[in-house]
Amino acid sequence: MGWRRERHYPVGVQRLWLRWLVLALFCVVVVVAFVTLGRWQLSRLEERRAENAQVEAQRQAPPVGVDEALGDEVADAEQWRRVELTGEFDAGQQVHVRNRRNGEVRGFEVLTPLRLADGRSVWVSRGFVAETRGIPETLPAPPAGEVDVLGWLRRNEQGREALITPAQGSVRLVNTPALASTVPYPVLTTGWVAAFEITPVDPQPGYAALDPVQPPAPTEGNHLSYALQWFAFTAIAVGGVVVLVRGDLRERRRERAGAPD
């Protein structure tokens, strides 16, 4: 009956195997993390493309009236639909909406109730003023008399109470339920409208020339480049481990070649 001899590896070889095991585990963790981040960036890219297509579809759709646009709470997917309104602006109830962006420009919007013929009112952003023009002591007055408004449908913005509650005629986010208490008549609270065309225009000096609020630009952001970077980092991590292992093997061969017989 023969006995099976156990094979004992030198301490150096055992340490080498342990080093490779640690490198392999590290490589697996890094690869999983980097691939996950890369796939997440690709999913964000698809979401951005879907959002762009949604905005474009709403922009190309025919304009709707107040009942169809604001009959129910405006959902995110319904934003940027064109809306037609007719009424009179109430210059005494205007609100300064601070810290806004119009494209890449920072500034503020002028929010004014539009009183409709049936007694209801709709909050309308009459336009945007770049911060480089400063904040006037008195907001520009709207055109007097009946006007026709063509604008973009917007949903209520959400945030902390301090951000949606008007204070001294100023607010950070447009939330029509929070704004409703500031006017002494019924106002729709399902959404609001950002005007890009008001007829007739009542030309006045100074801040009367408000810039129309622009829909979001159909850009894809940096998601694709970020995804490619994460995948490149994955390849670098795997390649680095391979280089280290091959270096260890070359060093081991040198040691064995230089060892005495």
WOFEN-V159174 format. One record per residue. N is the residue number from 1. SS is DSSP state (a for helix, b for strand, c for the rest). PSI is psi in degrees with one decimal (* if undefined). Layout:
n:N ss:SS psi:PSI
n:N ss:SS psi:PSI
//
This chain:
n:1 ss:c psi:124.3
n:2 ss:c psi:152.4
n:3 ss:c psi:138.9
n:4 ss:c psi:123.6
n:5 ss:c psi:132.6
n:6 ss:c psi:143.2
n:7 ss:c psi:121.3
n:8 ss:c psi:125.7
n:9 ss:c psi:145.0
n:10 ss:c psi:157.0
n:11 ss:a psi:-37.4
n:12 ss:a psi:-39.5
n:13 ss:a psi:-40.2
n:14 ss:a psi:-42.0
n:15 ss:a psi:-35.7
n:16 ss:a psi:-44.1
n:17 ss:a psi:-39.8
n:18 ss:a psi:-40.2
n:19 ss:a psi:-44.1
n:20 ss:a psi:-36.7
n:21 ss:a psi:-44.1
n:22 ss:a psi:-43.7
n:23 ss:a psi:-41.0
n:24 ss:a psi:-44.5
n:25 ss:a psi:-43.8
n:26 ss:a psi:-42.3
n:27 ss:a psi:-42.1
n:28 ss:a psi:-45.8
n:29 ss:a psi:-46.0
n:30 ss:a psi:-44.6
n:31 ss:a psi:-45.8
n:32 ss:a psi:-44.0
n:33 ss:a psi:-47.3
n:34 ss:a psi:-40.8
n:35 ss:a psi:-39.9
n:36 ss:a psi:-43.5
n:37 ss:a psi:-39.4
n:38 ss:a psi:-43.2
n:39 ss:a psi:-34.3
n:40 ss:a psi:-40.8
n:41 ss:a psi:-36.9
n:42 ss:a psi:-37.6
n:43 ss:a psi:-37.4
n:44 ss:a psi:-35.0
n:45 ss:a psi:-43.1
n:46 ss:a psi:-38.3
n:47 ss:a psi:-42.7
n:48 ss:a psi:-41.6
n:49 ss:a psi:-38.9
n:50 ss:a psi:-40.4
n:51 ss:a psi:-42.4
n:52 ss:a psi:-43.7
n:53 ss:a psi:-37.8
n:54 ss:a psi:-45.9
n:55 ss:a psi:-42.5
n:56 ss:a psi:-39.7
n:57 ss:a psi:-40.1
n:58 ss:a psi:-39.6
n:59 ss:a psi:-33.4
n:60 ss:a psi:-13.7
n:61 ss:c psi:152.1
n:62 ss:c psi:151.2
n:63 ss:c psi:150.7
n:64 ss:b psi:162.8
n:65 ss:c psi:-178.1
n:66 ss:a psi:-37.8
n:67 ss:a psi:-43.1
n:68 ss:a psi:-36.4
n:69 ss:a psi:-43.0
n:70 ss:a psi:18.6
n:71 ss:c psi:-33.0
n:72 ss:c psi:167.5
n:73 ss:c psi:128.7
n:74 ss:c psi:124.6
n:75 ss:c psi:163.0
n:76 ss:a psi:-37.2
n:77 ss:a psi:-14.7
n:78 ss:a psi:-4.9
n:79 ss:c psi:153.3
n:80 ss:c psi:16.9
n:81 ss:c psi:141.8
n:82 ss:b psi:138.1
n:83 ss:b psi:138.0
n:84 ss:b psi:129.4
n:85 ss:b psi:151.8
n:86 ss:b psi:130.9
n:87 ss:b psi:-163.4
n:88 ss:b psi:133.1
n:89 ss:b psi:144.2
n:90 ss:c psi:98.1
n:91 ss:a psi:-19.2
n:92 ss:a psi:-5.7
n:93 ss:a psi:27.1
n:94 ss:c psi:151.8
n:95 ss:b psi:136.4
n:96 ss:b psi:116.5
n:97 ss:b psi:107.2
n:98 ss:b psi:165.2
n:99 ss:b psi:55.8
n:100 ss:b psi:165.4
n:101 ss:b psi:139.7
n:102 ss:b psi:96.7
n:103 ss:c psi:-122.9
n:104 ss:c psi:5.6
n:105 ss:b psi:135.7
n:106 ss:b psi:148.6
n:107 ss:b psi:-144.3
n:108 ss:b psi:162.0
n:109 ss:b psi:155.8
n:110 ss:b psi:112.7
n:111 ss:b psi:125.9
n:112 ss:b psi:134.2
n:113 ss:b psi:136.5
n:114 ss:b psi:114.9
n:115 ss:b psi:121.5
n:116 ss:b psi:165.9
n:117 ss:c psi:-25.4
n:118 ss:c psi:6.0
n:119 ss:c psi:-15.9
n:120 ss:c psi:167.1
n:121 ss:b psi:153.6
n:122 ss:b psi:133.8
n:123 ss:b psi:127.2
n:124 ss:b psi:125.8
n:125 ss:b psi:110.9
n:126 ss:b psi:-16.1
n:127 ss:b psi:-173.2
n:128 ss:b psi:145.1
n:129 ss:b psi:124.4
n:130 ss:b psi:145.2
n:131 ss:a psi:-20.5
n:132 ss:a psi:-18.6
n:133 ss:a psi:-4.6
n:134 ss:c psi:173.9
n:135 ss:c psi:120.0
n:136 ss:c psi:156.0
n:137 ss:c psi:-35.1
n:138 ss:c psi:130.2
n:139 ss:c psi:146.1
n:140 ss:c psi:137.1
n:141 ss:c psi:146.6
n:142 ss:c psi:168.2
n:143 ss:c psi:142.2
n:144 ss:c psi:152.3
n:145 ss:c psi:-170.5
n:146 ss:b psi:137.2
n:147 ss:b psi:155.2
n:148 ss:b psi:130.3
n:149 ss:b psi:131.0
n:150 ss:b psi:121.4
n:151 ss:b psi:-178.3
n:152 ss:b psi:135.7
n:153 ss:b psi:132.6
n:154 ss:b psi:147.0
n:155 ss:c psi:164.3
n:156 ss:c psi:134.6
n:157 ss:c psi:143.5
n:158 ss:c psi:147.3
n:159 ss:c psi:-174.7
n:160 ss:c psi:156.0
n:161 ss:a psi:-37.5
n:162 ss:a psi:-24.8
n:163 ss:a psi:-24.9
n:164 ss:a psi:-8.3
n:165 ss:c psi:121.8
n:166 ss:c psi:141.6
n:167 ss:b psi:121.2
n:168 ss:c psi:42.4
n:169 ss:c psi:16.6
n:170 ss:b psi:148.3
n:171 ss:b psi:156.9
n:172 ss:c psi:-43.3
n:173 ss:c psi:148.1
n:174 ss:c psi:104.1
n:175 ss:c psi:104.5
n:176 ss:a psi:-33.6
n:177 ss:a psi:-38.7
n:178 ss:a psi:-31.5
n:179 ss:a psi:-21.5
n:180 ss:a psi:-32.6
n:181 ss:c psi:-8.7
n:182 ss:c psi:-8.5
n:183 ss:c psi:147.1
n:184 ss:c psi:28.4
n:185 ss:c psi:165.5
n:186 ss:c psi:136.0
n:187 ss:c psi:138.8
n:188 ss:c psi:138.7
n:189 ss:c psi:16.9
n:190 ss:c psi:-7.9
n:191 ss:c psi:-168.5
n:192 ss:b psi:178.4
n:193 ss:b psi:134.0
n:194 ss:b psi:108.4
n:195 ss:b psi:141.0
n:196 ss:b psi:-4.2
n:197 ss:b psi:123.8
n:198 ss:b psi:127.0
n:199 ss:b psi:131.5
n:200 ss:c psi:158.7
n:201 ss:c psi:131.8
n:202 ss:c psi:93.2
n:203 ss:c psi:131.0
n:204 ss:c psi:158.4
n:205 ss:c psi:166.3
n:206 ss:a psi:-121.9
n:207 ss:a psi:7.0
n:208 ss:a psi:-29.7
n:209 ss:c psi:82.0
n:210 ss:c psi:145.8
n:211 ss:b psi:136.1
n:212 ss:c psi:144.3
n:213 ss:c psi:130.4
n:214 ss:c psi:141.7
n:215 ss:c psi:159.6
n:216 ss:c psi:139.8
n:217 ss:c psi:141.2
n:218 ss:c psi:63.9
n:219 ss:c psi:158.9
n:220 ss:c psi:-0.8
n:221 ss:c psi:-159.8
n:222 ss:c psi:17.4
n:223 ss:a psi:-41.7
n:224 ss:a psi:-45.1
n:225 ss:a psi:-37.6
n:226 ss:a psi:-39.8
n:227 ss:a psi:-44.4
n:228 ss:a psi:-36.1
n:229 ss:a psi:-45.0
n:230 ss:a psi:-40.0
n:231 ss:a psi:-35.3
n:232 ss:a psi:-40.4
n:233 ss:a psi:-35.7
n:234 ss:a psi:-47.7
n:235 ss:a psi:-38.7
n:236 ss:a psi:-41.2
n:237 ss:a psi:-45.9
n:238 ss:a psi:-44.0
n:239 ss:a psi:-37.3
n:240 ss:a psi:-40.3
n:241 ss:a psi:-42.6
n:242 ss:a psi:-44.4
n:243 ss:a psi:-42.8
n:244 ss:a psi:-43.0
n:245 ss:a psi:-44.2
n:246 ss:a psi:-36.5
n:247 ss:a psi:-40.9
n:248 ss:a psi:-40.1
n:249 ss:a psi:-40.5
n:250 ss:a psi:-42.3
n:251 ss:a psi:-37.5
n:252 ss:a psi:-39.2
n:253 ss:a psi:-39.9
n:254 ss:a psi:-42.8
n:255 ss:a psi:-41.1
n:256 ss:a psi:-36.1
n:257 ss:a psi:-31.7
n:258 ss:a psi:-3.4
n:259 ss:c psi:142.7
n:260 ss:c psi:150.9
n:261 ss:c psi:*
//
